[in-house]
Amino acid sequence: MKYRKKPVIIEAMQYPRLDQGAEGPRMAHDITGWMSDNLYPGLVGNALEPDTLRYPDQVDGDDSRPDKGWYIRPDDGALMIRTLEGDMAVRPGDYVIRGVQGEFYPCKPDIFESSYERAE
């Protein structure tokens, strides 16, 4: 059997490339704000130990592991997105996609550009 992917419109933003200079931090901030506004909060705690990260409003004693959110990895400054498949690094030039069920995940630029085109 052969299948065709259903046409869907997604939202996406490109993580700043290294050559974008002073614009880069503002663009990165725009992406993390966009995720937070869409119920993917910045996780708090020790980012050196990602299993210790919690939601900002998580009550003391609740040891459940958040299944979504974002944080900055301190060793290299990478933006990390927590997904059901695990924590995924966003590299310079990658796209951050908001999927059809509101989930966020990174996508390499070559894959993004071969899979998506701008919609009105």
ZADO-1210 file (C-alpha; in nm, 4 decimals, padded with zeros to 6 digits):
<atoms>
<atom x="00.0000" y="00.0000" z="00.0000" code="MET" pos="1"/>
<atom x="00.1063" y="00.3558" z="-00.0626" code="LYS" pos="2"/>
<atom x="-00.0015" y="00.6551" z="00.1412" code="TYR" pos="3"/>
<atom x="00.0143" y="01.0289" z="00.0929" code="ARG" pos="4"/>
<atom x="00.0743" y="01.2583" z="00.3872" code="LYS" pos="5"/>
<atom x="-00.2349" y="01.4683" z="00.4590" code="LYS" pos="6"/>
<atom x="-00.1779" y="01.8358" z="00.3944" code="PRO" pos="7"/>
<atom x="-00.1645" y="02.0201" z="00.7235" code="VAL" pos="8"/>
<atom x="-00.0573" y="02.3687" z="00.8181" code="ILE" pos="9"/>
<atom x="00.1932" y="02.3863" z="01.1004" code="ILE" pos="10"/>
<atom x="00.3554" y="02.6773" z="01.2794" code="GLU" pos="11"/>
<atom x="00.7343" y="02.6971" z="01.2831" code="ALA" pos="12"/>
<atom x="01.0165" y="02.9346" z="01.3696" code="MET" pos="13"/>
<atom x="01.3805" y="02.9010" z="01.2726" code="GLN" pos="14"/>
<atom x="01.6304" y="02.8960" z="01.5574" code="TYR" pos="15"/>
<atom x="01.8963" y="03.1581" z="01.4907" code="PRO" pos="16"/>
<atom x="02.1996" y="03.0614" z="01.2902" code="ARG" pos="17"/>
<atom x="02.5419" y="03.1531" z="01.4211" code="LEU" pos="18"/>
<atom x="02.5825" y="03.4208" z="01.1521" code="ASP" pos="19"/>
<atom x="02.2814" y="03.6207" z="01.2768" code="GLN" pos="20"/>
<atom x="02.4839" y="03.8069" z="01.5386" code="GLY" pos="21"/>
<atom x="02.2931" y="04.0397" z="01.7701" code="ALA" pos="22"/>
<atom x="01.9565" y="03.9241" z="01.6305" code="GLU" pos="23"/>
<atom x="02.0200" y="03.5688" z="01.7520" code="GLY" pos="24"/>
<atom x="01.9397" y="03.6100" z="02.1234" code="PRO" pos="25"/>
<atom x="01.6184" y="03.8021" z="02.0480" code="ARG" pos="26"/>
<atom x="01.5086" y="03.5339" z="01.8013" code="MET" pos="27"/>
<atom x="01.5854" y="03.2579" z="02.0539" code="ALA" pos="28"/>
<atom x="01.3856" y="03.4488" z="02.3161" code="HIS" pos="29"/>
<atom x="01.0936" y="03.4776" z="02.0713" code="ASP" pos="30"/>
<atom x="01.0931" y="03.0985" z="02.0274" code="ILE" pos="31"/>
<atom x="01.0983" y="03.0198" z="02.4001" code="THR" pos="32"/>
<atom x="00.8230" y="03.2775" z="02.4581" code="GLY" pos="33"/>
<atom x="00.6157" y="03.1199" z="02.1803" code="TRP" pos="34"/>
<atom x="00.6546" y="02.7762" z="02.3383" code="MET" pos="35"/>
<atom x="00.5687" y="02.9085" z="02.6860" code="SER" pos="36"/>
<atom x="00.2617" y="03.0883" z="02.5509" code="ASP" pos="37"/>
<atom x="00.1486" y="02.7518" z="02.4103" code="ASN" pos="38"/>
<atom x="00.1767" y="02.5542" z="02.7339" code="LEU" pos="39"/>
<atom x="00.5399" y="02.4418" z="02.6920" code="TYR" pos="40"/>
<atom x="00.6917" y="02.6152" z="02.9956" code="PRO" pos="41"/>
<atom x="01.0526" y="02.6753" z="03.0759" code="GLY" pos="42"/>
<atom x="01.1509" y="02.3969" z="03.3166" code="LEU" pos="43"/>
<atom x="01.3280" y="02.4901" z="03.6409" code="VAL" pos="44"/>
<atom x="01.5896" y="02.3100" z="03.8456" code="GLY" pos="45"/>
<atom x="01.9364" y="02.1787" z="03.7751" code="ASN" pos="46"/>
<atom x="01.9721" y="02.1576" z="03.3961" code="ALA" pos="47"/>
<atom x="02.2935" y="01.9595" z="03.4481" code="LEU" pos="48"/>
<atom x="02.0628" y="01.6832" z="03.5731" code="GLU" pos="49"/>
<atom x="01.7591" y="01.6998" z="03.3398" code="PRO" pos="50"/>
<atom x="01.5658" y="01.4386" z="03.5391" code="ASP" pos="51"/>
<atom x="01.5490" y="01.6907" z="03.8264" code="THR" pos="52"/>
<atom x="01.3758" y="01.9587" z="03.6168" code="LEU" pos="53"/>
<atom x="01.0197" y="02.0514" z="03.7125" code="ARG" pos="54"/>
<atom x="00.7387" y="02.2791" z="03.6008" code="TYR" pos="55"/>
<atom x="00.7653" y="02.6273" z="03.7573" code="PRO" pos="56"/>
<atom x="00.4345" y="02.5773" z="03.9422" code="ASP" pos="57"/>
<atom x="00.4915" y="02.2130" z="04.0383" code="GLN" pos="58"/>
<atom x="00.4144" y="02.1658" z="04.4078" code="VAL" pos="59"/>
<atom x="00.6758" y="02.0438" z="04.6526" code="ASP" pos="60"/>
<atom x="00.6604" y="01.6701" z="04.6962" code="GLY" pos="61"/>
<atom x="00.5323" y="01.6105" z="04.3425" code="ASP" pos="62"/>
<atom x="00.8174" y="01.4077" z="04.1943" code="ASP" pos="63"/>
<atom x="00.6524" y="01.3462" z="03.8580" code="SER" pos="64"/>
<atom x="00.8708" y="01.4169" z="03.5550" code="ARG" pos="65"/>
<atom x="00.7298" y="01.6837" z="03.3221" code="PRO" pos="66"/>
<atom x="00.6522" y="01.5418" z="02.9785" code="ASP" pos="67"/>
<atom x="00.6866" y="01.8721" z="02.7942" code="LYS" pos="68"/>
<atom x="00.8725" y="02.1990" z="02.8270" code="GLY" pos="69"/>
<atom x="01.2067" y="02.3518" z="02.7417" code="TRP" pos="70"/>
<atom x="01.5358" y="02.4390" z="02.9093" code="TYR" pos="71"/>
<atom x="01.8835" y="02.5583" z="02.8191" code="ILE" pos="72"/>
<atom x="02.1603" y="02.2998" z="02.8463" code="ARG" pos="73"/>
<atom x="02.4385" y="02.4701" z="03.0459" code="PRO" pos="74"/>
<atom x="02.7380" y="02.2893" z="02.8957" code="ASP" pos="75"/>
<atom x="02.6836" y="02.4230" z="02.5413" code="ASP" pos="76"/>
<atom x="02.3868" y="02.6628" z="02.5682" code="GLY" pos="77"/>
<atom x="02.1662" y="02.4438" z="02.3467" code="ALA" pos="78"/>
<atom x="01.7915" y="02.4900" z="02.3602" code="LEU" pos="79"/>
<atom x="01.6424" y="02.1583" z="02.4702" code="MET" pos="80"/>
<atom x="01.2797" y="02.0623" z="02.4059" code="ILE" pos="81"/>
<atom x="01.1289" y="01.7889" z="02.6207" code="ARG" pos="82"/>
<atom x="00.9115" y="01.5590" z="02.4097" code="THR" pos="83"/>
<atom x="00.7460" y="01.2236" z="02.4671" code="LEU" pos="84"/>
<atom x="01.0431" y="01.0723" z="02.2795" code="GLU" pos="85"/>
<atom x="01.2968" y="01.2396" z="02.5102" code="GLY" pos="86"/>
<atom x="01.4846" y="01.5673" z="02.5345" code="ASP" pos="87"/>
<atom x="01.5809" y="01.6962" z="02.1890" code="MET" pos="88"/>
<atom x="01.8485" y="01.9578" z="02.1142" code="ALA" pos="89"/>
<atom x="01.7745" y="02.2489" z="01.8830" code="VAL" pos="90"/>
<atom x="02.0869" y="02.3435" z="01.6865" code="ARG" pos="91"/>
<atom x="02.1519" y="02.6770" z="01.5137" code="PRO" pos="92"/>
<atom x="01.9501" y="02.6885" z="01.1911" code="GLY" pos="93"/>
<atom x="01.7053" y="02.4159" z="01.3006" code="ASP" pos="94"/>
<atom x="01.3345" y="02.4862" z="01.2876" code="TYR" pos="95"/>
<atom x="01.1096" y="02.4495" z="01.5900" code="VAL" pos="96"/>
<atom x="00.7745" y="02.3119" z="01.4800" code="ILE" pos="97"/>
<atom x="00.4432" y="02.3230" z="01.6603" code="ARG" pos="98"/>
<atom x="00.2665" y="02.0080" z="01.5459" code="GLY" pos="99"/>
<atom x="-00.0993" y="01.9383" z="01.4830" code="VAL" pos="100"/>
<atom x="-00.1581" y="01.8333" z="01.8460" code="GLN" pos="101"/>
<atom x="00.0231" y="02.1362" z="01.9917" code="GLY" pos="102"/>
<atom x="00.3495" y="01.9495" z="02.0494" code="GLU" pos="103"/>
<atom x="00.6872" y="02.1133" z="01.9819" code="PHE" pos="104"/>
<atom x="00.9923" y="01.9488" z="01.8295" code="TYR" pos="105"/>
<atom x="01.3047" y="02.0463" z="01.6329" code="PRO" pos="106"/>
<atom x="01.3553" y="01.9760" z="01.2638" code="CYS" pos="107"/>
<atom x="01.6757" y="02.0000" z="01.0595" code="LYS" pos="108"/>
<atom x="01.6630" y="02.2762" z="00.7960" code="PRO" pos="109"/>
<atom x="01.7103" y="02.0454" z="00.4954" code="ASP" pos="110"/>
<atom x="01.4251" y="01.8192" z="00.6062" code="ILE" pos="111"/>
<atom x="01.2034" y="02.1177" z="00.6865" code="PHE" pos="112"/>
<atom x="01.2669" y="02.2840" z="00.3508" code="GLU" pos="113"/>
<atom x="01.1967" y="01.9622" z="00.1561" code="SER" pos="114"/>
<atom x="00.8774" y="01.8909" z="00.3553" code="SER" pos="115"/>
<atom x="00.7142" y="02.2321" z="00.4002" code="TYR" pos="116"/>
<atom x="00.6364" y="02.5407" z="00.1998" code="GLU" pos="117"/>
<atom x="00.5118" y="02.8760" z="00.3234" code="ARG" pos="118"/>
<atom x="00.1324" y="02.8957" z="00.3636" code="ALA" pos="119"/>
<atom x="-00.0791" y="03.2073" z="00.3676" code="GLU" pos="120"/>
</atoms>
